[in-house]
Amino acid sequence: DGIRGQIVKRSRNITIWTRGEELVNNSFPELVKLISLISDDFVIDGEILIWDSKKDFPNEFGLLQKRLRRKSPSKKIQIELPISFLIYDLLELNGEDLRKNILSKRRDQLEKVYANWKDKNSNPYFHKLRLTNLLKLSNWQEIENKKNDSRNFNTEGLVIKNKNSRYVP
């Protein structure tokens, strides 16, 4: 599990904000560096996590807290506690506010732009930017089963959104 965050990249300025409106750039210098390699301007909404690359799912929240307490983490800490940003939503792209669009349209745009970023980026750490997996569940029992299974992947549950909804801050 992680903390909700937004990454804003406009021109060459990059800011990483928590839901509590705390600027956390200094806690995640490797994420700032990675974002700087992307040529587009954008605002993305997602979650900052410590990622377990062997299990390929988030590590426990307590490990992320160790990163948050450090205003300038050493290279050793960055290696021992590697972060990832799990992207939920694309809110702005190259100056265009996308929040008025429905979620399914924003997701389509996000998948296309993410594929483009990935194709143009040879940085071996680009995988630290990840897209959320979309689950297409058709009934409440499937939802309940996935929610109950989420603990096996160090997550607290599911995020359920209406694909026809607009972004509301």
Accessible surface in RSA format (square Angstrom, percent):
REM  Atomic radii and reference values for relative SASA: ProtOr
REM  Chains: A
REM  Algorithm: Lee & Richards
REM  Probe-radius: 1.40
REM  Slices: 20
REM RES _ NUM      All-atoms   Total-Side   Main-Chain    Non-polar    All polar
REM                ABS   REL    ABS   REL    ABS   REL    ABS   REL    ABS   REL
RES ASP A   1    34.45  24.1  33.01  32.9   1.44   3.4   7.71  18.1  26.74  26.7
RES GLY A   2    11.00  13.6   0.00   N/A  11.00  13.6   0.00   0.0  11.00  24.6
RES ILE A   3    31.46  17.9  27.94  20.8   3.52   8.5  31.46  22.7   0.00   0.0
RES ARG A   4    67.62  28.4  61.20  31.2   6.42  15.3  15.11  20.6  52.51  31.8
RES GLY A   5     1.13   1.4   0.00   N/A   1.13   1.4   1.13   3.1   0.00   0.0
RES GLN A   6    53.04  29.7  52.64  38.5   0.40   1.0  12.59  26.8  40.46  30.7
RES ILE A   7     0.00   0.0   0.00   0.0   0.00   0.0   0.00   0.0   0.00   0.0
RES VAL A   8    24.27  16.0  23.96  21.7   0.31   0.7  23.96  20.8   0.31   0.8
RES LYS A   9    11.04   5.4  11.04   6.8   0.00   0.0   3.61   3.2   7.43   7.9
RES ARG A  10   117.14  49.2 116.89  59.6   0.25   0.6  51.03  69.7  66.11  40.1
RES SER A  11    77.87  65.8  63.64  84.9  14.23  32.8  36.29  77.3  41.58  58.3
RES ARG A  12   219.18  92.0 197.38 100.6  21.80  51.9  76.66 104.8 142.52  86.4
RES ASN A  13   109.00  75.2 103.71 100.2   5.29  12.7  25.93  62.4  83.07  80.3
RES ILE A  14    19.27  11.0   6.56   4.9  12.72  30.6   6.56   4.7  12.72  34.5
RES THR A  15    38.59  27.4  38.56  39.1   0.04   0.1  34.66  46.6   3.93   5.9
RES ILE A  16     0.00   0.0   0.00   0.0   0.00   0.0   0.00   0.0   0.00   0.0
RES TRP A  17    92.53  37.1  92.37  44.7   0.16   0.4  83.85  44.7   8.67  14.1
RES THR A  18    20.48  14.6  14.46  14.7   6.02  14.4  13.20  17.7   7.28  11.0
RES ARG A  19   183.43  77.0 156.82  79.9  26.61  63.4  69.54  95.0 113.88  69.0
RES GLY A  20    68.65  84.7   0.00   N/A  68.65  84.7  38.74 106.3  29.91  67.0
RES GLU A  21   143.57  82.4 127.02  96.1  16.54  39.4  40.24  77.8 103.33  84.4
RES GLU A  22    87.56  50.3  82.38  62.3   5.18  12.3  34.69  67.1  52.87  43.2
RES LEU A  23    90.77  50.6  69.05  49.4  21.72  54.6  69.05  48.5  21.72  58.4
RES VAL A  24     4.72   3.1   1.69   1.5   3.03   7.3   4.72   4.1   0.00   0.0
RES ASN A  25    29.15  20.1  26.66  25.8   2.49   6.0  13.57  32.6  15.58  15.1
RES ASN A  26   104.05  71.8  96.57  93.3   7.48  18.0  13.88  33.4  90.17  87.2
RES SER A  27     2.19   1.9   2.04   2.7   0.15   0.3   0.00   0.0   2.19   3.1
RES PHE A  28     0.00   0.0   0.00   0.0   0.00   0.0   0.00   0.0   0.00   0.0
RES PRO A  29    49.85  36.3  43.14  39.3   6.71  24.4  45.70  37.7   4.15  25.8
RES GLU A  30    43.50  25.0  35.12  26.6   8.37  19.9  37.90  73.3   5.60   4.6
RES LEU A  31     1.24   0.7   0.23   0.2   1.01   2.5   1.24   0.9   0.00   0.0
RES VAL A  32    37.56  24.7  37.56  34.0   0.00   0.0  37.56  32.6   0.00   0.0
RES LYS A  33   138.40  67.5 133.35  81.8   5.05  12.0  85.71  77.1  52.69  56.1
RES LEU A  34     7.29   4.1   5.89   4.2   1.39   3.5   6.99   4.9   0.29   0.8
RES ILE A  35     0.01   0.0   0.01   0.0   0.00   0.0   0.01   0.0   0.00   0.0
RES SER A  36    58.83  49.7  38.57  51.5  20.26  46.7  28.44  60.6  30.39  42.6
RES LEU A  37    89.66  49.9  60.48  43.3  29.18  73.4  64.60  45.4  25.06  67.4
RES ILE A  38     6.51   3.7   1.35   1.0   5.15  12.4   5.31   3.8   1.20   3.2
RES SER A  39    98.13  82.9  64.86  86.6  33.26  76.6  56.19 119.6  41.94  58.8
RES ASP A  40    25.03  17.5  23.34  23.2   1.69   4.0   1.82   4.3  23.21  23.1
RES ASP A  41    38.29  26.8  37.65  37.5   0.64   1.5   4.76  11.2  33.53  33.4
RES PHE A  42     0.03   0.0   0.03   0.0   0.00   0.0   0.03   0.0   0.00   0.0
RES VAL A  43    11.11   7.3  11.11  10.1   0.00   0.0  11.11   9.7   0.00   0.0
RES ILE A  44     0.00   0.0   0.00   0.0   0.00   0.0   0.00   0.0   0.00   0.0
RES ASP A  45     2.11   1.5   2.11   2.1   0.00   0.0   0.00   0.0   2.11   2.1
RES GLY A  46     0.00   0.0   0.00   N/A   0.00   0.0   0.00   0.0   0.00   0.0
RES GLU A  47    22.64  13.0  22.64  17.1   0.00   0.0   2.23   4.3  20.42  16.7
RES ILE A  48     0.00   0.0   0.00   0.0   0.00   0.0   0.00   0.0   0.00   0.0
RES LEU A  49     3.94   2.2   3.94   2.8   0.00   0.0   3.94   2.8   0.00   0.0
RES ILE A  50     1.86   1.1   1.43   1.1   0.43   1.0   1.43   1.0   0.43   1.2
RES TRP A  51    26.19  10.5  22.90  11.1   3.29   7.7  22.90  12.2   3.29   5.3
RES ASP A  52    27.14  19.0  23.29  23.2   3.85   9.1   6.59  15.5  20.55  20.5
RES SER A  53    87.14  73.6  64.17  85.6  22.97  52.9  34.32  73.1  52.82  74.0
RES LYS A  54   199.26  97.2 160.56  98.5  38.71  92.2 112.04 100.8  87.22  92.9
RES LYS A  55   132.10  64.4 110.08  67.5  22.02  52.4  64.80  58.3  67.30  71.7
RES ASP A  56    89.28  62.5  76.14  75.8  13.14  31.1  25.15  59.2  64.13  64.0
RES PHE A  57    35.00  17.5  35.00  21.7   0.00   0.0  35.00  21.2   0.00   0.0
RES PRO A  58     8.50   6.2   8.50   7.7   0.00   0.0   8.50   7.0   0.00   0.0
RES ASN A  59    34.93  24.1  34.68  33.5   0.25   0.6   0.05   0.1  34.88  33.7
RES GLU A  60   104.84  60.2 101.55  76.8   3.29   7.8  27.69  53.6  77.15  63.0
RES PHE A  61    70.17  35.1  66.39  41.1   3.79   9.8  66.39  40.3   3.79  10.8
RES GLY A  62    31.56  38.9   0.00   N/A  31.56  38.9  22.70  62.3   8.86  19.8
RES LEU A  63    40.82  22.7  40.66  29.1   0.16   0.4  40.66  28.6   0.16   0.4
RES LEU A  64     0.23   0.1   0.23   0.2   0.00   0.0   0.23   0.2   0.00   0.0
RES GLN A  65    68.97  38.6  68.63  50.2   0.34   0.8   6.45  13.7  62.52  47.4
RES LYS A  66    99.74  48.7  97.42  59.8   2.32   5.5  52.36  47.1  47.38  50.5
RES ARG A  67     0.00   0.0   0.00   0.0   0.00   0.0   0.00   0.0   0.00   0.0
RES LEU A  68    42.30  23.6  34.49  24.7   7.81  19.6  34.59  24.3   7.71  20.8
RES ARG A  69   173.20  72.7 142.10  72.4  31.10  74.0  69.83  95.4 103.37  62.6
RES ARG A  70   104.35  43.8  99.88  50.9   4.47  10.6  19.20  26.2  85.15  51.6
RES LYS A  71   123.88  60.4 117.17  71.9   6.70  16.0  97.72  88.0  26.16  27.9
RES SER A  72    98.60  83.3  74.66  99.6  23.93  55.1  37.34  79.5  61.26  85.8
RES PRO A  73     8.11   5.9   0.08   0.1   8.03  29.2   0.82   0.7   7.29  45.3
RES SER A  74    58.19  49.2  45.47  60.7  12.72  29.3  52.25 111.3   5.95   8.3
RES LYS A  75   148.76  72.6 144.38  88.6   4.39  10.4 102.33  92.1  46.43  49.5
RES LYS A  76   138.76  67.7 131.48  80.7   7.28  17.3  82.96  74.7  55.79  59.4
RES ILE A  77    22.42  12.8  22.42  16.7   0.00   0.0  22.42  16.1   0.00   0.0
RES GLN A  78    25.67  14.4  19.91  14.5   5.76  13.7   6.56  14.0  19.11  14.5
RES ILE A  79   135.13  76.9 119.08  88.7  16.05  38.7 124.25  89.5  10.88  29.5
RES GLU A  80    95.16  54.6  68.72  52.0  26.44  62.9  39.29  76.0  55.86  45.6
RES LEU A  81    16.21   9.0  16.21  11.6   0.00   0.0  16.21  11.4   0.00   0.0
RES PRO A  82    31.81  23.2  30.89  28.2   0.93   3.4  31.81  26.3   0.00   0.0
RES ILE A  83     1.02   0.6   0.77   0.6   0.25   0.6   0.77   0.6   0.25   0.7
RES SER A  84     1.18   1.0   1.18   1.6   0.00   0.0   0.00   0.0   1.18   1.7
RES PHE A  85     0.00   0.0   0.00   0.0   0.00   0.0   0.00   0.0   0.00   0.0
RES LEU A  86    33.33  18.6  33.33  23.8   0.00   0.0  33.33  23.4   0.00   0.0
RES ILE A  87     0.00   0.0   0.00   0.0   0.00   0.0   0.00   0.0   0.00   0.0
RES TYR A  88    34.41  16.1  25.41  14.5   9.00  23.4  17.68  13.3  16.73  20.6
RES ASP A  89     1.41   1.0   0.70   0.7   0.72   1.7   1.04   2.4   0.38   0.4
RES LEU A  90     0.12   0.1   0.00   0.0   0.12   0.3   0.00   0.0   0.12   0.3
RES LEU A  91     7.43   4.1   6.73   4.8   0.70   1.8   6.73   4.7   0.70   1.9
RES GLU A  92    26.23  15.1  26.23  19.8   0.00   0.0   3.68   7.1  22.55  18.4
RES LEU A  93    34.34  19.1  30.87  22.1   3.47   8.7  30.87  21.7   3.47   9.3
RES ASN A  94    87.71  60.5  58.81  56.8  28.90  69.6  31.36  75.5  56.35  54.5
RES GLY A  95    65.96  81.3   0.00   N/A  65.96  81.3  33.29  91.4  32.67  73.2
RES GLU A  96    92.68  53.2  86.19  65.2   6.49  15.4  35.33  68.3  57.35  46.8
RES ASP A  97    59.09  41.4  54.84  54.6   4.25  10.1  31.52  74.2  27.57  27.5
RES LEU A  98     0.26   0.1   0.26   0.2   0.00   0.0   0.26   0.2   0.00   0.0
RES ARG A  99    96.21  40.4  94.92  48.4   1.30   3.1  16.85  23.0  79.36  48.1
RES LYS A 100   122.79  59.9 110.49  67.8  12.30  29.3 110.99  99.9  11.80  12.6
RES ASN A 101    17.78  12.3  13.95  13.5   3.83   9.2   3.83   9.2  13.95  13.5
RES ILE A 102    52.89  30.1  51.78  38.6   1.11   2.7  51.78  37.3   1.11   3.0
RES LEU A 103    24.59  13.7  24.59  17.6   0.00   0.0  24.59  17.3   0.00   0.0
RES SER A 104    38.58  32.6  33.98  45.4   4.60  10.6  27.15  57.8  11.44  16.0
RES LYS A 105   110.05  53.7 107.01  65.7   3.04   7.2  61.42  55.3  48.63  51.8
RES ARG A 106     4.58   1.9   4.56   2.3   0.02   0.0   0.02   0.0   4.56   2.8
RES ARG A 107    22.97   9.6  21.48  11.0   1.49   3.5  13.27  18.1   9.70   5.9
RES ASP A 108    78.32  54.9  76.33  76.0   1.99   4.7  14.88  35.0  63.43  63.3
RES GLN A 109    47.22  26.4  44.25  32.3   2.97   7.1  21.91  46.6  25.31  19.2
RES LEU A 110     0.09   0.0   0.09   0.1   0.00   0.0   0.09   0.1   0.00   0.0
RES GLU A 111    71.96  41.3  66.86  50.6   5.09  12.1  21.66  41.9  50.29  41.1
RES LYS A 112   152.33  74.3 142.19  87.2  10.13  24.1  96.49  86.9  55.84  59.5
RES VAL A 113    13.22   8.7   9.29   8.4   3.93   9.5  13.01  11.3   0.21   0.6
RES TYR A 114    21.86  10.2  21.86  12.4   0.00   0.0  14.92  11.2   6.94   8.6
RES ALA A 115    49.24  45.3  45.89  70.8   3.35   7.6  49.21  69.3   0.03   0.1
RES ASN A 116    59.08  40.7  55.02  53.2   4.06   9.8  18.14  43.6  40.94  39.6
RES TRP A 117     9.05   3.6   4.83   2.3   4.22   9.9   8.09   4.3   0.96   1.6
RES LYS A 118   111.68  54.5 103.44  63.5   8.23  19.6  54.33  48.9  57.34  61.1
RES ASP A 119   125.53  87.9  88.69  88.3  36.84  87.1  27.75  65.3  97.78  97.5
RES LYS A 120   155.20  75.7 115.35  70.8  39.85  94.9  83.84  75.5  71.36  76.0
RES ASN A 121    23.82  16.4   7.93   7.7  15.89  38.3   6.29  15.1  17.54  17.0
RES SER A 122   115.54  97.6  82.96 110.7  32.58  75.1  56.41 120.1  59.13  82.8
RES ASN A 123    40.13  27.7  26.88  26.0  13.26  31.9   8.40  20.2  31.73  30.7
RES PRO A 124   105.35  76.8  81.44  74.2  23.91  86.9  93.77  77.4  11.58  72.0
RES TYR A 125   132.43  61.8 132.43  75.3   0.00   0.0  84.46  63.5  47.97  59.1
RES PHE A 126     7.73   3.9   7.55   4.7   0.18   0.5   7.55   4.6   0.18   0.5
RES HIS A 127    84.17  46.0  78.30  54.4   5.86  15.0  61.32  63.2  22.84  26.6
RES LYS A 128    34.54  16.9  34.54  21.2   0.00   0.0  15.00  13.5  19.54  20.8
RES LEU A 129     0.14   0.1   0.00   0.0   0.14   0.3   0.00   0.0   0.14   0.4
RES ARG A 130    46.31  19.4  44.64  22.8   1.67   4.0  12.16  16.6  34.15  20.7
RES LEU A 131    38.99  21.7  24.43  17.5  14.57  36.6  24.43  17.2  14.57  39.2
RES THR A 132    23.31  16.6  20.77  21.1   2.54   6.1  17.95  24.1   5.36   8.1
RES ASN A 133   134.52  92.8 110.02 106.3  24.50  59.0  23.04  55.5 111.48 107.8
RES LEU A 134   102.79  57.2  75.39  53.9  27.40  68.9  76.35  53.6  26.44  71.1
RES LEU A 135    89.46  49.8  59.74  42.7  29.72  74.7  61.88  43.5  27.58  74.2
RES LYS A 136   187.23  91.3 152.42  93.5  34.81  82.9 101.91  91.7  85.32  90.9
RES LEU A 137    54.76  30.5  25.12  18.0  29.63  74.5  25.12  17.6  29.63  79.7
RES SER A 138    97.05  82.0  59.94  80.0  37.11  85.5  54.30 115.6  42.76  59.9
RES ASN A 139    73.40  50.6  64.13  62.0   9.27  22.3  38.69  93.1  34.71  33.6
RES TRP A 140   199.54  80.1 194.85  94.3   4.69  11.0 164.33  87.6  35.21  57.1
RES GLN A 141   113.01  63.2 107.67  78.7   5.35  12.7  52.66 112.1  60.35  45.8
RES GLU A 142    62.78  36.0  60.87  46.1   1.91   4.5  27.73  53.6  35.05  28.6
RES ILE A 143    33.97  19.3  33.97  25.3   0.00   0.0  33.97  24.5   0.00   0.0
RES GLU A 144    74.69  42.9  74.17  56.1   0.52   1.2  27.90  54.0  46.79  38.2
RES ASN A 145    79.70  55.0  73.65  71.2   6.06  14.6  25.89  62.3  53.81  52.0
RES LYS A 146    81.58  39.8  79.08  48.5   2.51   6.0  33.38  30.0  48.20  51.3
RES LYS A 147    94.81  46.3  92.29  56.6   2.52   6.0  52.53  47.3  42.28  45.0
RES ASN A 148    86.92  59.9  67.86  65.6  19.06  45.9  31.29  75.3  55.63  53.8
RES ASP A 149    54.24  38.0  50.20  50.0   4.04   9.6  18.33  43.1  35.91  35.8
RES SER A 150     6.80   5.7   3.72   5.0   3.07   7.1   6.25  13.3   0.54   0.8
RES ARG A 151   161.35  67.7 145.67  74.3  15.68  37.3  60.19  82.3 101.16  61.3
RES ASN A 152   102.14  70.4  80.22  77.5  21.92  52.8  23.22  55.9  78.91  76.3
RES PHE A 153    92.59  46.3  92.59  57.4   0.00   0.0  92.59  56.1   0.00   0.0
RES ASN A 154    57.16  39.4  45.59  44.1  11.57  27.8  12.05  29.0  45.10  43.6
RES THR A 155    40.24  28.6  37.31  37.8   2.93   7.0  34.36  46.2   5.89   8.9
RES GLU A 156   124.56  71.5 102.32  77.4  22.24  52.9  29.75  57.5  94.81  77.4
RES GLY A 157    26.48  32.7   0.00   N/A  26.48  32.7   9.85  27.0  16.63  37.2
RES LEU A 158    56.43  31.4  23.83  17.0  32.61  82.0  27.12  19.0  29.31  78.9
RES VAL A 159   102.71  67.6  70.11  63.5  32.60  78.6  73.53  63.9  29.18  79.1
RES ILE A 160   114.89  65.4  84.18  62.7  30.71  74.0  86.57  62.3  28.31  76.8
RES LYS A 161    90.34  44.1  58.20  35.7  32.14  76.5  53.28  48.0  37.06  39.5
RES ASN A 162    94.88  65.4  79.65  77.0  15.24  36.7  30.70  73.9  64.18  62.0
RES LYS A 163   138.59  67.6 135.66  83.2   2.94   7.0  79.51  71.6  59.08  62.9
RES ASN A 164    88.74  61.2  75.35  72.8  13.40  32.3  22.29  53.6  66.46  64.2
RES SER A 165    41.16  34.8  33.07  44.1   8.09  18.6  32.88  70.0   8.27  11.6
RES ARG A 166   135.43  56.9 122.81  62.6  12.62  30.0  41.67  57.0  93.75  56.8
RES TYR A 167    41.27  19.3  27.20  15.5  14.07  36.6  15.96  12.0  25.31  31.2
RES VAL A 168   125.95  82.9 101.38  91.8  24.57  59.2 101.82  88.5  24.13  65.5
RES PRO A 169   130.46  95.1  74.43  67.8  56.03 203.7 102.31  84.5  28.15 175.0
END  Absolute sums over single chains surface
CHAIN  1 A    10432.0       8784.2       1647.8       5499.6       4932.5
END  Absolute sums over all chains
TOTAL         10432.0       8784.2       1647.8       5499.6       4932.5
